[in-house]
Amino acid sequence: MSCCHNERGIAHSTSHCCCCTSGFHRNFLTKEEEKEMLEDYLEQLKKEQQGVQERLSQL
């Protein structure tokens, strides 16, 4: 099984499973991981909003 972390080391599978080579599996995010994940999500939403606004202005 391949590791389920993104380039920042945050688990990105829907179960948030850590499949590290140590054999230790955890099924939760730390507060720091959750915060970073939410900040990334917010940035994505802002970019999507900008794209929608640009598209609306073209119509």
HELIX and SHEET records of a PDB file:
HELIX    1   1 LYS A   31  GLN A   58  1                                  28    
END                                                                             
